[in-house]
Amino acid sequence: MPDAHLPDAPINPSRLKAMMEQVSTFGGKPNGAMTRLTLSKTDGQARDWLGSWFKEHRFEQQIDPIGNQFGKLSLAGDNAPTVMVGSHLDSQPNGGRFDGALGVVSACEAVLAVAERMEVEGRLAACNFQVVNWTNEEGARFQPSLLGSSVFAGAIELDWALDRADGDGMTVRQSLAEIGYAGTAVVERPDALIELHIEGDDKLFAASERFGIFTRFWGATKYRLAFLGEQAHTGPTPMAQRKDALLAAAYLMADLRQLANDHGLDLHTSVGRLEVHPNSPNTVPAEAVLFIELRSGSPDVLAQAEEKMKVRIEVAAQRAGVGYEVRSIDRRRAGGFAPGLIALAERVAARRGETARHLDTIGGHDAVAMSAVCPSIVMAVRSKDGVIHHPTEYTSPEDHAASTQILADMLYALARDGLKSIASEANA
């Protein structure tokens, strides 16, 4: 049962629902599909909407050079610690409405609820709060994913990130300027980061639980690999003389699936994107570019899988009689989130009468990048049937409100007790 004596910051569920409906109009379709690729026109519209919300509620907006969008509410005054909270507004093509955007909307409502509570109490908070909308979390248009948070955390150089180009040759730098989000603000790193996100799996839904805590994040190794063959006519060119780059890709894709089978539940492999040139029905492909992912919670498994993949790349190229080149490699470490924030989330959820199942996040989140520079956490709200990156992705308003209330209670605890409460929770 909920603890009747829990000091909290009550959210406004109607206000939360209205915000979610408003942001869903930018790139959304009647069937629930969402296409809001980062730094696109629709992404710019969503950012403008968020900026207007910041202005209306007296949040100070800042845009940094990679386009990360921040809204700060000073409740503690200068030189006080800052707790950052938020997620991202960009989506996958033909994705869902809730992935990312739910976390930004929840952050706005939770911080506003805390501010309203502190105003009623007539006292300063122990920390300030900053809502964030990260640039290019999804990695659908520009690679790598987690681009904005990785630059902010110092893991990626700014100029290198700005020079990343999409499939049409448009760079991040050009796209930021086009939608008016090429910022210049120098934003300091926060003292803690909290992110709320849909689960993206069915564990909570299957257990009839609506709130969970990601305690561990999987690592990822991502290759952009090109098999290089020779263009030819598919009619007269003898089969034995063909140097088919796509054939090599097919061999490797099948091998990668078997590689995952060999490691059981500890390894996920995929080729989520394939670019074929010249991509004509009657032309032997001269080039096939694969976007390969290896994911595991174990650094050892990830390293072993990469070595095995390298062998299979050689074999696939030899079988098809083609060459190959590795065009880029991106690595994301495996690890765990901040124990103090995990303990705080558990305590607050319990007082709300909610379970707080411990989960692994296999997909990447901006809090993963930020965990290298400050205490960070990702918390999960259930998604119907565990669906993510699909138009049927759905989190009910009731579940959204319940998880946002837990988020607001956490922020209120930090506003009341300060960040020392995180350290005490971790050491308890």
C-alpha positions as CSV (number, residue, x, y, z in Angstrom):
1,M,0.0,0.0,0.0
2,P,1.2,3.6,-0.6
3,D,2.7,5.4,2.3
4,A,0.2,8.1,3.3
5,H,3.0,10.1,4.9
6,L,5.2,10.3,1.8
7,P,6.2,13.9,1.2
8,D,5.7,14.3,-2.6
9,A,5.3,16.7,-5.4
10,P,1.9,15.9,-6.9
11,I,1.9,16.0,-10.7
12,N,-1.0,17.0,-12.9
13,P,-2.0,14.0,-15.0
14,S,-4.2,16.0,-17.3
15,R,-1.4,18.5,-18.0
16,L,1.0,15.6,-18.7
17,K,-1.4,13.9,-21.1
18,A,-2.0,17.1,-23.0
19,M,1.7,17.6,-23.4
20,M,2.2,14.1,-24.7
21,E,-0.6,14.6,-27.2
22,Q,0.8,18.0,-28.4
23,V,4.3,16.7,-29.0
24,S,2.9,13.7,-30.8
25,T,1.5,16.0,-33.6
26,F,5.0,16.7,-34.9
27,G,5.7,13.8,-37.3
28,G,2.9,11.7,-36.0
29,K,0.2,9.8,-38.0
30,P,-3.3,8.7,-37.0
31,N,-2.1,5.0,-36.8
32,G,0.4,5.9,-34.0
33,A,3.4,6.0,-36.3
34,M,6.0,8.6,-35.7
35,T,8.7,9.8,-38.0
36,R,10.7,12.6,-36.4
37,L,14.2,12.1,-37.6
38,T,16.8,14.2,-35.8
39,L,17.3,17.7,-37.1
40,S,14.6,17.3,-39.6
41,K,11.8,19.9,-40.1
42,T,9.5,18.0,-37.8
43,D,12.2,17.7,-35.2
44,G,12.7,21.5,-35.4
45,Q,9.0,21.9,-34.9
46,A,9.0,19.7,-31.8
47,R,12.0,21.6,-30.5
48,D,10.2,24.9,-31.0
49,W,7.3,23.6,-29.1
50,L,9.5,22.5,-26.2
51,G,11.2,25.9,-26.3
52,S,7.9,27.7,-26.1
53,W,7.0,25.5,-23.1
54,F,10.2,26.5,-21.4
55,K,9.5,30.1,-22.0
56,E,5.9,29.9,-20.7
57,H,7.1,28.2,-17.5
58,R,10.1,30.4,-16.9
59,F,12.8,27.8,-17.7
60,E,16.0,29.3,-19.1
61,Q,16.6,27.7,-22.5
62,Q,20.1,27.0,-23.7
63,I,21.3,25.3,-26.9
64,D,24.8,24.0,-27.1
65,P,27.0,23.6,-30.3
66,I,25.8,20.0,-31.0
67,G,22.1,21.2,-30.7
68,N,21.3,19.6,-27.3
69,Q,18.3,21.6,-25.9
70,F,18.3,22.5,-22.2
71,G,15.7,24.2,-20.0
72,K,17.0,25.2,-16.6
73,L,14.8,26.1,-13.6
74,S,16.8,27.7,-10.8
75,L,15.2,26.7,-7.5
76,A,18.3,26.9,-5.3
77,G,20.2,29.8,-6.7
78,D,23.8,30.2,-8.1
79,N,26.5,27.6,-7.2
80,A,24.0,25.0,-6.2
81,P,24.2,21.5,-7.7
82,T,22.2,20.7,-10.8
83,V,20.1,17.6,-11.5
84,M,19.4,17.0,-15.2
85,V,16.4,15.1,-16.3
86,G,15.0,14.2,-19.7
87,S,15.5,12.1,-22.8
88,H,15.2,12.8,-26.6
89,L,12.5,13.9,-29.1
90,D,13.9,12.3,-32.2
91,S,12.4,9.0,-33.5
92,Q,13.1,6.1,-35.7
93,P,11.5,6.2,-39.2
94,N,7.9,4.8,-38.9
95,G,8.6,4.4,-35.1
96,G,6.4,5.0,-32.2
97,R,5.3,8.2,-30.3
98,F,6.6,7.3,-26.8
99,D,10.2,6.3,-27.3
100,G,12.2,9.2,-26.0
101,A,9.4,11.8,-26.1
102,L,7.7,10.3,-23.0
103,G,10.9,11.0,-21.0
104,V,11.1,14.7,-22.1
105,V,7.5,15.3,-21.3
106,S,7.8,13.5,-18.0
107,A,10.8,15.6,-17.1
108,C,8.9,18.9,-17.8
109,E,6.0,17.8,-15.7
110,A,8.1,16.4,-12.8
111,V,10.3,19.5,-12.5
112,L,7.2,21.8,-12.7
113,A,5.5,19.8,-10.0
114,V,8.6,20.1,-7.7
115,A,8.7,23.9,-8.4
116,E,5.0,24.2,-7.5
117,R,5.6,22.2,-4.3
118,M,8.6,24.3,-3.2
119,E,6.6,27.5,-3.9
120,V,3.9,26.3,-1.6
121,E,6.5,25.5,1.1
122,G,8.1,28.9,0.6
123,R,11.7,27.7,0.6
124,L,14.7,27.3,-1.6
125,A,15.5,23.9,-3.0
126,A,18.8,22.2,-2.3
127,C,19.5,21.9,-6.1
128,N,18.5,23.3,-9.4
129,F,16.9,21.3,-12.2
130,Q,17.6,21.2,-15.9
131,V,15.4,19.4,-18.5
132,V,17.2,18.1,-21.6
133,N,16.4,17.0,-25.1
134,W,19.4,15.3,-26.5
135,T,20.4,15.4,-30.2
136,N,20.4,12.3,-32.3
137,E,19.8,9.7,-29.6
138,E,18.3,7.2,-32.1
139,G,21.1,7.2,-34.7
140,A,18.6,6.7,-37.5
141,R,19.7,9.7,-39.6
142,F,23.3,10.2,-38.4
143,Q,25.6,7.7,-36.9
144,P,26.7,7.0,-34.2
145,S,23.6,7.1,-31.9
146,L,23.8,9.0,-28.6
147,L,25.6,11.7,-30.6
148,G,24.6,14.7,-28.6
149,S,25.1,13.2,-25.1
150,S,28.4,11.7,-26.2
151,V,29.7,15.1,-27.3
152,F,28.4,16.6,-24.0
153,A,30.1,13.9,-22.0
154,G,33.4,14.4,-23.8
155,A,33.5,11.0,-25.4
156,I,33.3,12.4,-29.0
157,E,34.9,15.5,-30.5
158,L,32.5,18.2,-31.4
159,D,33.9,18.9,-34.9
160,W,33.9,15.2,-35.8
161,A,30.2,14.9,-34.7
162,L,29.2,18.0,-36.6
163,D,30.8,16.5,-39.8
164,R,28.7,13.3,-39.6
165,A,26.6,13.1,-42.8
166,D,23.3,11.4,-43.6
167,G,22.6,9.2,-46.6
168,D,22.0,12.3,-48.7
169,G,25.3,13.9,-47.7
170,M,23.7,16.5,-45.4
171,T,25.9,17.0,-42.3
172,V,24.9,17.5,-38.7
173,R,26.4,21.0,-39.0
174,Q,24.3,21.9,-42.0
175,S,21.1,20.4,-40.5
176,L,21.5,22.3,-37.2
177,A,21.8,25.6,-39.1
178,E,18.8,24.8,-41.3
179,I,16.4,24.4,-38.4
180,G,17.9,27.1,-36.3
181,Y,19.5,25.0,-33.6
182,A,23.2,25.6,-34.1
183,G,23.8,26.8,-30.5
184,T,26.8,28.4,-28.8
185,A,25.9,28.0,-25.1
186,V,28.5,26.4,-22.8
187,V,26.4,24.2,-20.5
188,E,28.1,22.7,-17.5
189,R,27.7,19.0,-16.8
190,P,25.2,18.1,-14.1
191,D,25.8,16.6,-10.7
192,A,23.3,13.8,-11.5
193,L,21.2,12.7,-14.4
194,I,17.8,10.9,-14.4
195,E,16.0,9.5,-17.5
196,L,12.6,7.9,-17.7
197,H,12.0,5.7,-20.8
198,I,9.6,3.1,-22.0
199,E,10.9,-0.4,-21.3
200,G,11.3,-1.6,-24.8
201,D,10.8,-5.2,-23.6
202,D,7.9,-7.2,-22.2
203,K,9.2,-8.1,-18.8
204,L,7.1,-5.4,-17.0
205,F,4.0,-6.0,-19.1
206,A,4.2,-9.8,-18.7
207,A,4.5,-9.4,-14.9
208,S,1.6,-6.8,-14.7
209,E,4.1,-4.3,-13.3
210,R,4.4,-0.8,-14.6
211,F,7.6,0.6,-13.2
212,G,11.2,-0.8,-13.3
213,I,14.8,0.3,-12.9
214,F,17.5,-0.4,-15.4
215,T,20.5,-1.3,-13.2
216,R,22.8,-2.5,-15.9
217,F,23.4,-1.5,-19.5
218,W,24.8,-3.7,-22.2
219,G,27.8,-2.8,-24.3
220,A,27.7,-2.5,-28.1
221,T,30.2,-2.8,-30.9
222,K,29.0,-1.3,-34.2
223,Y,30.7,-1.8,-37.5
224,R,30.1,-0.1,-40.8
225,L,31.5,-2.7,-43.2
226,A,31.7,-2.5,-47.0
227,F,32.1,-5.6,-49.2
228,L,33.6,-4.4,-52.5
229,G,32.9,-6.4,-55.7
230,E,32.6,-5.6,-59.4
231,Q,29.6,-4.2,-61.2
232,A,28.3,-6.4,-64.1
233,H,25.3,-7.4,-66.0
234,T,23.2,-10.1,-64.3
235,G,22.2,-11.6,-67.6
236,P,25.3,-12.5,-69.7
237,T,28.0,-12.5,-66.9
238,P,28.8,-16.1,-66.1
239,M,28.1,-17.0,-62.5
240,A,31.7,-18.2,-61.8
241,Q,33.0,-14.8,-62.9
242,R,30.8,-12.6,-60.7
243,K,32.1,-10.6,-57.8
244,D,28.9,-10.1,-56.0
245,A,29.3,-7.8,-53.0
246,L,25.7,-8.5,-51.8
247,L,26.4,-12.3,-51.8
248,A,29.2,-11.7,-49.4
249,A,26.8,-9.7,-47.2
250,A,24.3,-12.5,-47.2
251,Y,26.9,-15.0,-46.1
252,L,28.0,-12.8,-43.3
253,M,24.5,-11.9,-42.1
254,A,23.7,-15.6,-41.8
255,D,26.9,-16.2,-39.9
256,L,26.2,-13.4,-37.5
257,R,22.8,-15.0,-36.7
258,Q,24.6,-18.2,-35.9
259,L,27.1,-16.4,-33.8
260,A,24.3,-15.1,-31.6
261,N,22.9,-18.7,-31.3
262,D,26.3,-19.9,-30.1
263,H,26.3,-17.5,-27.2
264,G,22.7,-18.0,-26.2
265,L,21.0,-15.1,-24.3
266,D,24.3,-13.3,-23.7
267,L,24.7,-11.9,-27.2
268,H,22.5,-10.0,-29.7
269,T,23.7,-9.5,-33.3
270,S,22.0,-7.6,-36.2
271,V,22.4,-5.9,-39.5
272,G,19.7,-3.3,-39.3
273,R,20.7,-1.4,-42.5
274,L,22.1,-2.5,-45.8
275,E,23.1,-0.1,-48.6
276,V,23.6,-1.7,-52.0
277,H,25.2,0.0,-55.0
278,P,24.2,0.5,-57.7
279,N,21.0,-1.2,-56.5
280,S,19.6,-2.1,-59.9
281,P,17.6,-5.3,-60.5
282,N,19.8,-6.4,-63.4
283,T,23.2,-5.4,-62.2
284,V,25.6,-7.4,-60.0
285,P,26.1,-5.3,-56.9
286,A,29.6,-3.7,-56.7
287,E,29.2,-2.6,-53.1
288,A,27.2,-3.7,-50.1
289,V,27.5,-1.7,-46.9
290,L,26.4,-3.3,-43.7
291,F,25.5,-1.6,-40.4
292,I,26.5,-4.3,-38.0
293,E,25.7,-4.4,-34.2
294,L,27.0,-6.8,-31.6
295,R,25.5,-6.3,-28.1
296,S,26.2,-7.9,-24.8
297,G,26.2,-7.2,-21.1
298,S,29.5,-9.0,-20.8
299,P,32.7,-7.2,-22.1
300,D,34.3,-10.6,-22.5
301,V,31.5,-12.0,-24.7
302,L,31.5,-8.8,-26.7
303,A,35.2,-9.1,-27.3
304,Q,35.0,-12.7,-28.3
305,A,32.1,-12.1,-30.6
306,E,34.1,-9.3,-32.4
307,E,37.1,-11.6,-33.0
308,K,34.8,-14.4,-34.3
309,M,33.1,-11.8,-36.6
310,K,36.4,-10.7,-38.0
311,V,37.1,-14.3,-39.1
312,R,33.6,-14.6,-40.6
313,I,34.1,-11.4,-42.6
314,E,37.2,-12.9,-44.2
315,V,35.4,-16.1,-45.0
316,A,32.4,-14.3,-46.5
317,A,34.7,-12.2,-48.7
318,Q,36.6,-15.2,-49.9
319,R,33.5,-17.2,-50.7
320,A,32.1,-14.4,-52.8
321,G,35.4,-13.5,-54.4
322,V,35.3,-9.9,-53.2
323,G,37.2,-7.5,-51.0
324,Y,36.1,-5.5,-48.0
325,E,36.9,-2.5,-45.9
326,V,35.9,-1.4,-42.4
327,R,34.7,2.2,-42.7
328,S,33.9,2.9,-39.0
329,I,33.8,1.2,-35.6
330,D,31.8,2.6,-32.7
331,R,32.1,1.1,-29.2
332,R,29.9,1.5,-26.1
333,R,31.0,0.0,-22.9
334,A,28.9,-2.3,-20.7
335,G,28.3,-1.2,-17.1
336,G,25.9,-0.2,-14.3
337,F,24.0,2.8,-13.2
338,A,24.5,4.8,-10.0
339,P,23.6,2.7,-6.9
340,G,22.5,5.8,-5.0
341,L,19.9,6.7,-7.6
342,I,18.8,3.1,-7.9
343,A,18.2,3.0,-4.1
344,L,16.3,6.3,-4.2
345,A,14.1,5.0,-7.0
346,E,13.4,1.8,-5.1
347,R,12.4,3.7,-2.0
348,V,10.2,6.2,-3.7
349,A,8.5,3.5,-5.8
350,A,7.8,1.3,-2.7
351,R,6.2,4.3,-0.9
352,R,3.9,4.7,-4.0
353,G,3.0,1.0,-3.8
354,E,4.8,0.2,-7.0
355,T,7.3,-2.6,-7.6
356,A,10.7,-1.6,-9.0
357,R,11.9,-4.6,-11.0
358,H,15.6,-4.6,-11.8
359,L,16.2,-4.8,-15.5
360,D,19.0,-4.7,-18.1
361,T,18.8,-2.2,-20.9
362,I,20.1,-3.8,-24.1
363,G,19.4,-0.7,-26.2
364,G,21.4,2.4,-25.7
365,H,20.3,5.5,-23.8
366,D,21.8,9.0,-23.3
367,A,22.2,8.2,-19.6
368,V,24.6,5.5,-20.7
369,A,26.9,8.1,-22.2
370,M,26.4,10.4,-19.3
371,S,27.2,7.7,-16.7
372,A,30.9,8.2,-17.4
373,V,30.8,11.7,-16.1
374,C,28.0,11.9,-13.4
375,P,25.7,9.6,-11.4
376,S,23.1,8.5,-13.9
377,I,20.0,6.2,-14.1
378,V,17.4,5.1,-16.6
379,M,14.0,4.1,-15.2
380,A,11.4,2.2,-17.2
381,V,7.7,2.4,-17.6
382,R,6.0,-0.5,-19.3
383,S,5.1,-0.5,-22.9
384,K,2.1,-2.6,-24.1
385,D,3.4,-6.0,-25.2
386,G,6.9,-4.6,-24.9
387,V,6.7,-3.0,-28.3
388,I,9.2,-0.3,-29.3
389,H,10.3,1.2,-32.6
390,H,6.9,0.4,-34.1
391,P,3.6,2.4,-34.7
392,T,1.8,0.1,-32.1
393,E,4.2,1.3,-29.3
394,Y,1.9,2.4,-26.5
395,T,2.1,3.4,-22.8
396,S,-1.2,4.2,-21.2
397,P,-1.8,7.7,-19.7
398,E,-2.3,6.0,-16.3
399,D,1.1,4.2,-16.5
400,H,2.8,7.4,-17.8
401,A,1.3,9.4,-14.9
402,A,2.3,6.8,-12.3
403,S,5.9,6.7,-13.5
404,T,6.1,10.5,-13.8
405,Q,4.9,10.8,-10.2
406,I,7.8,8.5,-9.1
407,L,10.2,10.7,-11.0
408,A,8.7,13.9,-9.4
409,D,9.0,12.3,-6.0
410,M,12.7,11.5,-6.6
411,L,13.3,15.1,-7.7
412,Y,11.5,16.4,-4.7
413,A,13.6,14.2,-2.4
414,L,16.7,15.7,-4.0
415,A,15.3,19.2,-3.8
416,R,14.6,18.7,-0.1
417,D,17.6,16.7,1.0
418,G,20.2,17.5,-1.6
419,L,22.5,15.2,-3.5
420,K,24.0,13.9,-0.2
421,S,20.9,11.6,-0.1
422,I,22.2,9.8,-3.1
423,A,25.5,9.0,-1.4
424,S,23.7,7.9,1.8
425,E,21.4,5.7,-0.1
426,A,24.3,4.1,-1.9
427,N,26.1,3.4,1.4
428,A,23.1,2.2,3.3
